[in-house]
Amino acid sequence: MTAPHRERPLRALAYLTAAQICFVLLDATGKRLAGEIGIPLVSLARHAGHALLMFVFLAPTLGKALWRTSRPGTQLLRGISLAGFTLFFFTALGRLPQADATAINFIAPFAVMLLAGPLLGERVGWPRWAGAALGFAGMLLVVRPGANLDPVGVVFVLLTVLCNVAFQLLTRALAIRENSLATIFLSSLVGIAMSAAVLPLQDSWGGWPDSLDATQLALLASLGLTGVVSQWFWIRAYYWSSASFIAPLVFLQIFWATLAGWAFFGQLPGAWSFAGMAVIGASGAAAMLLDRRVRRAAAAASG
């Protein structure tokens, strides 16, 4: 068993930021390919790329340690939640505006906060609650969800929320005691199995492509690399801090998503969206600083 270690919030933030940038690049690539190739095939390429890269470069050194685990059930559930997130979210984006789907999906950090206490034994202080609430308010300014949503799309994005919550909680549960590389590799194997299982639905989930050009092949290949790197950064973030601390900072991903939207799709937010991003950034930073101050005061009082 790994010895207990002190939380390092700034280190966790650095890893989380790197993970978010990789996730945004992965989502932008997947969004483009899903419309051209079909969601199950894109999901399969993502997870197969994970597994192939890790096996080729790490198996000769790590051997069985690459897939050895003392918690196979938890690893299986994490892999299912990650594969489900990919399939459900891109399906939701096909039926809902991206802003609305993103707004609903950001219910997940609140659920993580609610469940981190009873499931993971974490103490959730008021700075984290305040940071999450303000971050959520800022996110609503950015996306400003509308009405008259496709009910089928809403169902799929709610399934995405469930997968997102499970993924975050299971990542934290595994990060302390399990090898990070084994967790990533095992999740990729589960993702391959799930994606292959839904391939017969490809015709109703985007259709089979007649052929693939060089750009599409390069983007498909990049999914594996970006996915491996993002997962490793994400797990290290959870290693150095708690799920309830990371939850408010998840809202910072909207910055990177906005930058990717401008760089790849020529989309820039309006004044209200920029105001919302400012609220998100301020709430995340304030939550981190206030949480550290409360912890130091509590430690000084008990010492």
N, C-alpha and C positions, 0 to 999 in steps of 0.2 A: 504494500500500500504506500502511495506517495505521502511524504510527510506534509503536514499542513503548512501553508505559506501565507505571508501577509498579502493583502490585496494591494495592487499597484494601479490606481485609477488612471493616471496619465499614460502608463504603458498600455493599459486596456484600451484607452481612447485611440492611441496610435494604431494599434492592431485593428480596431473597429473601423477606423477611417480607411485604412488600406483595403479591408474586406468590402466596405461599401463601394469604393471605386471599382473594384473588380466585379462586384455584383451588378453594378449599373452597366458596365461594359458587356457583361454576360447577357443581361436583359435586353440591351439594345441590339445585340447580335441575334438573340433568339427571337425578338419581335420581328425583325426583318425576315429571317429565315422561315418563321412559322407561316407567314403569308405566302411564301414562295414554294415551300417544300411540304409543310404539314407538321402538326405539333408532335405526334408520336415519334416520327423519324428524327426530329430535332432533339427531343428528349433522349432518345436512344444514343444519338451521336454525342450528346453532352456527357452522359454517364459512361459510355464506352471509352471516350477520350480520357476521362478520369482514370479509369481502371488500367487502360493500356499504358499511359504515361507512368503511372506509379509502379506498375509491374516491371516495365522495362528498366527503369532507372533505380528502383529501390529494392526489388526482390533479390537481386544478386547480393546485396549487402545485408538486408534485414532478414531474408529468408522467411520462416514461418511467423516471425514477429509482425510482418506486414498484415496478416489476417488473424493473428491470435487475439482473443478477447476473453475476459472473464464474465462478460455481461452480454451474451449473444442476443437475448431477447430485447434488451434496450437498444442494441445496435440495429436490430431488424426494424424496430419501430422508428428509429431515427431515419433510416434509409427510406422507409415507406413515406414518412412525412415529407422528406425532401423531394422525392419523385412526385408525390401528389401535389406538392406546391407548384412544381414546374408545369405539370399537365393542367391543373385547375386554373392557374392564374392566366396562362395564355389563352385558355378557352374563354375565360371571363372577358379578357380584353377584346375578343372577337365579337362580343355581344354588348359590351358597355363602353362608354367613353373612358379613356385611360384615367382621367381625373377622378371620376366616380369610383372606378374599381380600386384605385389607390387609396381613396378616402376610406372606403369600407375596410380594406386590408389593414389600415393602420389602427384598427380596433385591437389588433394583436398585442401591442405593447402593454395596453391596459390589462388584458387578460393575463399576460405574463406576470405583471405586478401582483395581481390578485392571487395567482396560483403559486408564486415563488415562495410565499410564506408557508402555507400548509404542505406543499409537495417537496420543497427543497430546504425548508427550515431557515430561510433567510429573513432577516429583520428589515422591514421596509419603513424608512423614516419619512418625515414630512417633506424634506427637500426633494426626494425622488418623486413623491406623489405630485408635488407642485410643478416640478419640471415636466413630468409627463402630461399634466393637464394643460400647461401653457404650450407645450410643443404640439399637442393635439389641436388646440385653438389656432395656432399659427398655421398648421397644416390645412385646416379648413379654409383659411384665407387664401392659401395657395390653390387648392383644388376646387373650392366652392361647388360641391356636388349639386346636380340638378335633380329634377323629379322625373316621373314616367319612365323608370328604368325597366329594362327587360327582366322579368322575374326569373327566367332561366339563368341569365347572366348573374343575377344577384345570388342565386343558389350556388353557382360555381365560385364566386368570389368569397362567399361565406365558408365554403369548403376549403378555400385557400387560407382563410384566417385560421381555421382549425389546424391545418397542416403547419402553418407558420408558428403558432403557439406551441404545438407539440415539438417542432424542430428546435425552437429556442430552449425550451425546458430540458429536452433530452440532451442537447449539446452541453448544457451546463452540468447535467448529472454525470455525463461521461468525461468531461474535460479534466476533472481532478484526478481520476484514477486510471483512465485508459490512455493508451498511446494515441496521440493525435493523428498520426499517419494511418494507423490501423482503422480508426474511426472513419476517416475520409475514404479509405479503400473499400471498407465493408459497405458504406453507404452507396458507393458507386456500383457495387455488385448488385445490391438490392434495386437500385435505379435501373440497371440494365434489364433485370428480370421483369420489373413492372412495365417498362417501356416496350419490351418485346411482347408482353402479354396483351397490350392494347394496340399493337400494330395492325391486327385485323380490322380495327376501326379507322384506319388511316383514310379510307375513302370518304367517310363522313366527318373527318377531323382535318380537312385541308386537301386531301387527295394525294396521289402519288405523282411525283415529278416525272416528266418525260426524259429529262436529262439534267445534269448538273454542270454549270460552267465553272471556270477556274476560281472566280470570286466566291461562289457558293461553297466550293470545296474548301477553300482557305478559311472561310468563316466557320464552317462546320468543324474543321480541325482546331480552330482557336477556342471552341467551346470547352474542350477538355482541359487545355492549359489554364484558361481563366477560371474554370470551375475548381480545379485543384488548388490553385493559389488562394482563391477567395475563401474556400473552406478552411484552409490551414490558418489564415489570418483570423477568421471568425472564431475558430476553436481557441486560439491563443488569447483572444480578447476575453472569452469566458473563463479561461484559466486564471487570468489576472484580476478578474472582478466578478461580481455577482450578476445574476440575471436581472434583478431589480435595479441595479445601478445602470446597466447597459440599456435598459428599456427606454428611458427618456432620450438617450443619445441616438437611438435608431432613427428618430425624426430627421437627423442631419443628412440622411441619405437623399432628401429632396434637393439639396444643393447640387449633389453630383448628378442626380437625374436631370436637373434643369440644364446643367452644363452639357451633358450628353445629348439632350434634346436639341440644344442649339448647334452643337458640333456635327451631329449626324443627320438631324432632320430639319435644321433651320428654324427651330421653334424657340421663341423667347417669351417669358412670362410678362404680364402687365404690372402696373404699379401695385395692385392689391397682392399679387403673388410675391413680389419682392418684399412687401411689408410682412407677409406671412413668413417668408424665409428668415427675415431679421428676428421675428419673434421666436422661431424655432431655434436659431443659433443662440440667442440670448438665454432662452430657457434651458437649453442643454448645458451651456457653460455655467449658468447660475446653479443648476442642480448639482453639478460636479463639485463646484467650490463650496457651496453650502453644506453638502453632504460630508466633505472632508472636515469642515470646521466643526460640525456637530459630532463627528467621530472623535476628533481630537479633544473636544471639551468633555465628552463622556469618558474617554480614557484618562484624562487628567483628574476628573472627579473620582473615578474608581481607584486611581493610584494613590 
